[in-house]
Amino acid sequence: MEGTDLVLMKSTVRSDADANGGRVSYTQVSSGVLNNMFPNVTQSERTAGVTRYRKFFFRNKNASDETAVNSRIWISSRSTGGDYFRLKAGTDTDVQSAADDYTSWLGTGYVSTALAADSTSLEATFDAATGVYAGSVIRLSDSSGGEEFLTIASGGVSWNGNVATITCTSGARSTYPASQNSLVCGVVDLGDLVASTAAWTETSAAVTYDEATYPVSVNNKGTVSDTWTLTFTGATTFTVSGANTGSVGSGSTASAFQPINSAEGSGNYYFEILAAGWGGTWAVGETVTFTTTHAMAGVWVKEVVPAGCAAQTSNLMTLKLYGEGS
């Protein structure tokens, strides 16, 4: 798996309204491009303060269909302005009206009291009294190249203003000096990302498809999250439609059915059903349903601009995506 296999995709709706977010679009976030996440903050918004949300999808688009194991995302550099950012895992379909009520957002601060090797406790300063919580994972790093992941213990966070005292389940391997270059990043764990299929159900008791021997095939680039219904129009012919995708054409039990996801290009199909799996003679109106899941996970990014925030000519915040190929 290459670093370029892990990307961020934008959500379908991008606005400041309740319907902001929702399902994934086919628009990839371009790294290093101005306003690729949030619009400019206006003078009136800086004066009054504003909180904005944008939803993205952490995507594994590995063409060899490798699993992105232990997928994680975190804020790898803090805002250069007076605003600050937080992350939260979302769902495939949630919108801003739901995200507005989410708690336990994750952010990035810095080590404010030097951390010795083998120590399980540290102090970190954040932009606000949020950014880590008990049970979450943190990533420690510094300018000398040290980096590691630790898990916060149950009850392992207490706040004194914007300073968090953090107790972890294991000790640090390295020493981290008290410095704004010694980062404490709250990590969003997204698990393993790979396309999959499940819940094959047939309405006919007389005939069948041998999904154990000839399972439905999916792929990281073309497969989407949907519930599919295959409806027989004859003894050997059928149509297929997704609850979200709509119709993807018609097929026959005599040949493989492989509808191409045109948004992803040639060779990237929604799924493939093999001819060898079909058995018996189907009746008109009989159906098969199954689900597919894409190799992605939804993530919310929240920008908080405190009231009275000073103007910043060029504001910058960066995210880092992590996954182990398997």
Summary of the structure (lengths in Angstrom):
residues: 326
radius of gyration: 23.7
end to end distance: 7.9
largest distance: 73.1
contacts: 1028
relative contact order: 0.23
helix: 5%
strand: 49%
